[in-house]
Amino acid sequence: MRKYLSSLFIAATFIFLVCTVYAKATADMASEIMIPHDPNKKKAGEECKTSDECQKHHECVKTEEKGICTAPPRPKLPPNAVT
């Protein structure tokens, strides 16, 4: 009986850890999804007056006299990451 309970406990712990790691990996992949470009809006580097003219995830940054659509910075990779 004791061997049965310990085996059941180890199996349940293993399943819990596997599910937790899988859920984190799925969440990380969801953050990497590219937002589709709207053909009616301006791309990064083009002149703009307001952020509404730029792509959904871009913003209009004023530089001197002009506004330029700029993309958000890419997330930094952790140390020792292989790409």
Backbone bond lengths (Angstrom), bond angles and torsions (degrees), N, CA, C in turn:
res aa  C-N    CA-C-N  psi(-1)  N-CA   C-N-CA  omega(-1)  CA-C   N-CA-C  phi
1 M - - - 1.448 - - 1.531 110.81 -
2 R 1.321 115.78 -41.89 1.461 120.32 -178.79 1.538 110.45 -66.01
3 K 1.336 116.81 -39.45 1.460 121.11 178.62 1.531 110.31 -64.75
4 Y 1.312 117.49 -39.78 1.460 122.92 178.96 1.529 110.52 -62.56
5 L 1.339 117.50 -45.37 1.461 121.36 -179.16 1.529 111.43 -67.18
6 S 1.316 117.28 -40.56 1.462 119.26 179.59 1.528 110.79 -67.14
7 S 1.328 118.14 -37.98 1.463 121.51 176.54 1.524 110.95 -64.48
8 L 1.315 116.16 -41.75 1.462 121.00 178.31 1.532 110.71 -63.82
9 F 1.318 117.16 -41.85 1.461 121.53 178.86 1.530 111.19 -63.72
10 I 1.323 117.42 -44.30 1.466 121.57 179.42 1.520 110.45 -64.00
11 A 1.323 117.88 -42.38 1.466 121.59 179.05 1.526 110.97 -63.90
12 A 1.332 117.21 -43.24 1.464 120.99 179.41 1.523 111.07 -64.13
13 T 1.318 117.39 -40.31 1.465 121.35 178.19 1.525 110.82 -64.56
14 F 1.319 116.77 -42.82 1.458 121.22 178.71 1.533 110.83 -61.96
15 I 1.312 117.03 -45.64 1.463 121.45 179.70 1.526 110.44 -62.32
16 F 1.335 117.16 -41.70 1.457 120.93 179.03 1.529 110.74 -61.58
17 L 1.337 117.73 -44.09 1.460 121.00 -179.36 1.525 111.78 -66.11
18 V 1.319 116.79 -40.24 1.457 120.57 179.54 1.529 110.13 -64.23
19 C 1.308 117.72 -43.57 1.465 121.24 179.20 1.520 111.47 -64.15
20 T 1.320 117.35 -38.62 1.464 121.15 -179.93 1.524 110.69 -65.75
21 V 1.317 117.66 -45.25 1.461 121.39 179.86 1.522 109.93 -65.27
22 Y 1.313 118.70 -41.64 1.462 122.08 179.31 1.527 110.68 -63.11
23 A 1.324 117.79 -41.97 1.466 121.05 -179.68 1.523 110.74 -64.34
24 K 1.332 117.99 -39.11 1.463 120.70 179.21 1.527 110.03 -67.52
25 A 1.316 117.88 -42.34 1.462 120.63 179.56 1.519 110.83 -63.63
26 T 1.317 117.47 -38.95 1.460 121.61 178.54 1.524 110.18 -65.41
27 A 1.319 117.28 -41.46 1.464 121.10 179.03 1.516 110.84 -65.81
28 D 1.336 118.08 -38.48 1.459 121.01 177.95 1.523 111.03 -65.33
29 M 1.319 118.03 -40.02 1.454 121.00 179.27 1.521 110.66 -67.31
30 A 1.337 117.58 -34.13 1.460 119.95 179.83 1.517 110.89 -65.74
31 S 1.333 118.15 -30.73 1.457 120.24 179.53 1.523 111.58 -74.78
32 E 1.325 118.66 -14.95 1.455 122.96 -179.40 1.526 112.66 -91.59
33 I 1.305 118.44 -0.86 1.462 121.36 -177.05 1.521 109.87 -66.78
34 M 1.315 116.65 132.19 1.455 121.54 178.75 1.525 109.66 -80.55
35 I 1.311 115.46 136.34 1.463 120.94 176.31 1.526 106.99 -81.68
36 P 1.336 118.91 130.71 1.468 119.98 -178.01 1.532 111.27 -65.68
37 H 1.322 115.48 146.34 1.461 120.48 179.45 1.517 110.38 -78.25
38 D 1.320 115.63 138.96 1.460 122.19 175.66 1.528 106.72 -89.17
39 P 1.327 118.54 118.96 1.467 119.77 -176.84 1.533 112.97 -65.35
40 N 1.318 118.39 -18.81 1.459 121.56 -178.74 1.525 113.02 -86.27
41 K 1.324 117.36 -9.02 1.465 120.91 -177.36 1.522 110.12 -108.61
42 K 1.341 115.34 160.09 1.463 121.14 -176.03 1.522 111.66 -78.05
43 K 1.334 114.81 151.00 1.464 121.32 -179.71 1.520 109.86 -92.50
44 A 1.323 116.33 172.73 1.466 121.79 179.27 1.524 109.82 -60.91
45 G 1.349 116.17 135.05 1.453 121.43 179.09 1.511 114.12 96.41
46 E 1.322 118.49 -13.46 1.461 121.29 179.58 1.526 110.43 -87.44
47 E 1.337 116.27 153.31 1.457 121.12 -178.84 1.525 110.70 -71.27
48 C 1.345 115.25 146.90 1.462 120.64 179.51 1.522 109.34 -150.68
49 K 1.324 116.05 166.86 1.461 121.64 175.59 1.524 110.82 -110.19
50 T 1.341 116.90 -36.67 1.465 121.69 178.44 1.519 109.47 -135.13
51 S 1.324 116.49 163.89 1.470 121.08 179.54 1.524 111.77 -68.38
52 D 1.337 117.57 -18.37 1.465 120.56 178.74 1.525 112.11 -66.22
53 E 1.325 117.20 -24.27 1.459 121.19 -179.88 1.527 111.88 -78.04
54 C 1.336 117.65 -20.55 1.465 122.30 -175.68 1.527 111.04 -88.12
55 Q 1.334 115.21 172.64 1.465 120.91 176.39 1.523 110.07 -59.28
56 K 1.313 116.02 163.22 1.467 122.16 -173.49 1.524 113.29 -55.69
57 H 1.324 118.01 -41.53 1.454 121.26 -176.17 1.532 112.91 -97.33
58 H 1.338 118.34 3.71 1.461 122.55 178.76 1.524 109.50 -97.89
59 E 1.342 114.92 167.97 1.460 119.32 174.79 1.516 109.45 -138.63
60 C 1.321 116.04 157.14 1.457 122.62 -179.48 1.527 107.68 -91.29
61 V 1.334 115.87 113.50 1.463 121.51 -178.89 1.526 108.06 -106.46
62 K 1.326 116.11 127.86 1.465 121.06 -179.67 1.529 109.72 -80.43
63 T 1.336 115.93 126.11 1.453 121.86 173.96 1.518 106.47 -127.56
64 E 1.309 116.67 117.08 1.462 123.95 -176.25 1.521 109.95 54.46
65 E 1.325 118.51 -110.79 1.468 121.43 -177.46 1.524 112.57 -97.15
66 K 1.318 116.79 -20.09 1.461 121.06 -173.50 1.525 111.30 -104.21
67 G 1.324 115.23 156.71 1.459 121.82 170.06 1.515 107.86 -107.03
68 I 1.321 117.09 138.87 1.466 121.35 -178.56 1.525 108.91 -127.84
69 C 1.330 115.92 133.94 1.465 120.53 175.55 1.527 108.23 -69.42
70 T 1.323 116.59 127.52 1.461 120.44 179.16 1.518 109.72 -127.86
71 A 1.328 114.76 141.65 1.464 121.44 178.42 1.523 109.02 -81.51
72 P 1.321 117.66 153.97 1.464 119.65 176.22 1.530 109.78 -68.20
73 P 1.340 117.81 154.03 1.467 118.80 179.64 1.527 110.97 -65.93
74 R 1.319 115.21 146.39 1.464 120.20 177.72 1.525 109.67 -70.87
75 P 1.328 117.57 146.78 1.473 119.22 177.75 1.532 110.06 -65.54
76 K 1.317 115.77 143.61 1.460 120.66 179.69 1.518 110.44 -75.43
77 L 1.318 115.53 142.80 1.458 120.88 177.61 1.526 109.08 -78.93
78 P 1.312 117.27 147.57 1.462 119.26 176.27 1.529 109.79 -67.92
79 P 1.346 117.22 159.19 1.465 119.59 178.83 1.528 111.20 -59.07
80 N 1.314 115.91 145.08 1.478 123.96 178.55 1.522 113.05 65.40
81 A 1.331 118.04 22.23 1.455 120.95 178.13 1.520 109.24 -77.38
82 V 1.305 116.32 138.03 1.461 122.13 178.92 1.507 108.22 -100.57
83 T 1.336 116.07 126.53 1.468 119.56 179.43 1.495 111.28 -113.06
